Amino acid sequence: RLALGTAEALPLAEEDPLAAPAGGEPVGSTRIDKLFVVSEGDGLRSTVQSLYERSAEPKRLQILPGSAHAQHIFAGPEAERLTDLMLQFLQP
């Protein structure tokens, strides 16, 4: 799975990305699941969607209501939904 955190804390190979920020390079690995999350009104929505489209499977794109960007989603009405989504994604 595409994991967030530090390499020291996660059993990832050196080539496994820890995060793919909007505007970054597509994730080419087919060995890891990838989750892309963006708000429908986020100014970077098209950038995130493009990154998703150019990344290899397996992958998932979740577009949430609202306009919050990144970690600010956790301060809004979609916080619980995002938390549940991330926990579900991280389940083995």
Kinemage of the C-alpha trace (Angstrom):
@kinemage 1
@onewidth
@group {chain A} dominant
@subgroup {mainchain}
@vectorlist {calphas} color= white
{ca arg a 1} P 0.000 0.000 0.000
{ca leu a 2} L 1.034 3.576 -0.488
{ca ala a 3} L 1.883 4.576 3.039
{ca leu a 4} L 2.269 7.875 4.810
{ca gly a 5} L 4.916 8.108 7.467
{ca thr a 6} L 8.616 7.636 7.793
{ca ala a 7} L 10.634 4.965 6.046
{ca glu a 8} L 12.124 3.905 9.369
{ca ala a 9} L 8.695 3.032 10.742
{ca leu a 10} L 7.370 1.188 7.699
{ca pro a 11} L 8.467 -2.032 6.001
{ca leu a 12} L 8.763 -0.470 2.538
{ca ala a 13} L 11.295 -1.084 -0.179
{ca glu a 14} L 13.443 1.881 -1.136
{ca glu a 15} L 11.476 2.425 -4.364
{ca asp a 16} L 8.088 2.560 -2.577
{ca pro a 17} L 6.843 6.148 -2.282
{ca leu a 18} L 5.774 7.498 1.073
{ca ala a 19} L 3.574 10.203 -0.439
{ca ala a 20} L 2.816 11.607 -3.860
{ca pro a 21} L 1.984 15.289 -3.480
{ca ala a 22} L -0.224 16.996 -6.040
{ca gly a 23} L 1.945 18.058 -8.921
{ca gly a 24} L 4.453 15.310 -8.193
{ca glu a 25} L 5.401 12.432 -10.425
{ca pro a 26} L 2.892 9.657 -11.124
{ca val a 27} L 3.305 6.517 -9.039
{ca gly a 28} L 4.494 3.815 -11.430
{ca ser a 29} L 4.652 0.867 -9.065
{ca thr a 30} L 2.116 -1.884 -9.691
{ca arg a 31} L 3.077 -3.561 -6.383
{ca ile a 32} L 1.300 -1.092 -4.104
{ca asp a 33} L -2.252 0.179 -3.761
{ca lys a 34} L -2.634 3.911 -4.167
{ca leu a 35} L -5.287 6.191 -2.712
{ca phe a 36} L -5.798 9.701 -4.058
{ca val a 37} L -8.129 11.993 -2.118
{ca val a 38} L -9.182 15.516 -3.084
{ca ser a 39} L -12.109 17.837 -2.380
{ca glu a 40} L -14.346 18.693 -5.319
{ca gly a 41} L -13.698 22.424 -4.857
{ca asp a 42} L -9.963 22.145 -4.165
{ca gly a 43} L -7.960 24.295 -6.581
{ca leu a 44} L -5.646 21.308 -7.142
{ca arg a 45} L -8.454 18.889 -8.046
{ca ser a 46} L -7.512 18.690 -11.738
{ca thr a 47} L -3.852 18.195 -10.813
{ca val a 48} L -4.698 15.359 -8.422
{ca gln a 49} L -7.000 13.758 -10.999
{ca ser a 50} L -4.251 13.960 -13.621
{ca leu a 51} L -1.754 12.397 -11.209
{ca tyr a 52} L -4.273 9.626 -10.505
{ca glu a 53} L -4.899 8.995 -14.201
{ca arg a 54} L -1.160 8.782 -14.963
{ca ser a 55} L -0.398 6.461 -12.031
{ca ala a 56} L -0.366 2.670 -12.369
{ca glu a 57} L -3.036 0.322 -11.029
{ca pro a 58} L -4.014 -0.633 -8.416
{ca lys a 59} L -5.354 2.796 -7.528
{ca arg a 60} L -8.426 4.567 -6.206
{ca leu a 61} L -9.601 8.174 -6.469
{ca gln a 62} L -11.983 9.603 -3.875
{ca ile a 63} L -13.437 13.064 -4.453
{ca leu a 64} L -15.005 14.508 -1.314
{ca pro a 65} L -17.589 17.293 -1.116
{ca gly a 66} L -16.358 20.739 -0.175
{ca ser a 67} L -13.293 22.777 -0.973
{ca ala a 68} L -10.893 21.949 1.862
{ca his a 69} L -7.315 21.185 0.860
{ca ala a 70} L -5.256 18.279 2.217
{ca gln a 71} L -5.071 18.113 6.021
{ca his a 72} L -7.738 20.843 6.303
{ca ile a 73} L -10.336 18.216 5.346
{ca phe a 74} L -9.883 16.883 8.892
{ca ala a 75} L -11.158 20.214 10.274
{ca gly a 76} L -14.409 20.106 8.286
{ca pro a 77} L -17.568 18.072 7.863
{ca glu a 78} L -15.807 15.338 5.851
{ca ala a 79} L -13.325 14.528 8.646
{ca glu a 80} L -15.016 11.326 9.780
{ca arg a 81} L -15.540 10.116 6.220
{ca leu a 82} L -11.886 10.753 5.365
{ca thr a 83} L -10.700 9.015 8.523
{ca asp a 84} L -12.875 5.978 7.772
{ca leu a 85} L -11.667 5.947 4.165
{ca met a 86} L -8.025 5.996 5.217
{ca leu a 87} L -8.470 3.337 7.887
{ca gln a 88} L -10.295 1.078 5.432
{ca phe a 89} L -7.570 1.613 2.838
{ca leu a 90} L -4.824 0.740 5.316
{ca gln a 91} L -6.448 -2.546 6.382
{ca pro a 92} L -4.425 -5.567 5.224
